[in-house]
Amino acid sequence: MYEEILNNINTVTEYKEGDKLSPINKAYFTKPISKDNFHIINATNQTPNKITSNQPSTNQITSIPTNKKLCFIDGGSSELLRAPNFSLFFIRTYANITKDNKTIADKKIEFYCLAKTKIKDGKIFYGVDLFLDKKADPAMNNFLPSKEDLEMFSFDKTLVVGENRAEISKLGDVARRFAEIKLATELISKLDEGIIILDGNLRATFTNETKYLDELYEKAIANNVLITGLCKTSNLLTEKGNNIINVLNYLAVKNDIKENWYYHPVCSIEEPKHNVEMLFLKLNQASEYIFRFEVHKPQFHKEQLGELLTLLVKNSNDYSFPGYPYGLIKADHLARIPNQEKEFLKSKILLTLKQQDQKNITSCLKALDAHDVLDRK
């Protein structure tokens, strides 16, 4: 039975020359996938190995490593209390600033986000309250998103799934995303014309997210700081329904491309909410992973890619995950909220709840916690 299941999974063998990335929407104009769009990254600045006739012959970039600062940013969140009319999240954002592959500074922001229902013009909206720890420096408030920007209609089209009202828990994801971008904006002045690498893409997905990205881009351009984003995962498909990552790996192997490489162009994006150039990268020859990478389009200069990608290649040699920048590994680790920490924070809140004997809150929680009771059996 299992053999039959596996044999029915679509693979890259269905790829045909001229296949394209399937456009995300009408503003994406994709280009035929071709071996000619592979570009070799020679991170050591040494003479590259001889390229076979099947490999790209002119698409090589070389660059002397620089000492620019790199700022890697990621965020983590965990829902501590959950009910139909409120949700309490603990959110952490972290920035790791490196130079010559050494951490020279970092910044960690932690806060609680309480999303709750409110009635506005006879309709149900979701609003939030944000709380820093009482021991935190009040200056940390500068790194938090605006409460006003997080007030959203419960049927906001960027939150809903299908035809149903959005779950209030979705506000936790929005608050974390806005906080990540806010952290990047606040750190620009410390980067000396460096590079920011956000975890994830640069598309404005949620209502009001464009405001945060525009503020980031405006300040970055004024300070000559490059804004980029690297995605851990990608669910993009070709027009034939294939996994784009698998197609590119197939083509690289078929054409005996063994060096570190980037693939570009992929598509032309005419979407104001996603104003980027999209690339795919292989940053370590020993790696089996290819990552989607985005660069803010007004800051994209192909002749400077050698410098940028050289820095990323040299940051992607950690034995724990070769081919993935160590700065993002560290940011993920220090932003992540493990289950043990979640349960500790949740226990503190529930203990406080019992002491205050707020039975109405307990009653709200029971609307959604039956699964948790069964999970403990």
Buried (B, 14 or more C-beta within 10 A) or exposed (E): EEEEEEEEEEEBEEBEEEBBBBBBEEBBEBEEBBBEBBBBBBBBEEEEEEBEEEBBEEBBBBBEBBEBBBBBBBBBBBBBBBBBEBBBBBBBBBBBBBBBBEEEBBBBBBBBBBBBBEEEEEEBBBBBEBEBEEEEEEEBEEBBBBEEBBBBBBBBEBBBEEEEBBBBBBBBBBBBBBBBBBBBBBBBEBBEEBBBBBBBBBBBBBBBBBBBBBBBBEBBBEBEBBBBBBBEEBEBBBBBEBBBBBBBBBBBEEBEBBBBBBBBEBBEBEBEBBBBBBBBBBBBEEBEBBBBBBBBBEBBEEEBBBBBBBBBBBBBBBEEBBBBBBBBBBBBBBBBBEEEBBEEBBEEBBEEBEEEEEEEBBEBBEEBBEEEEEEEE
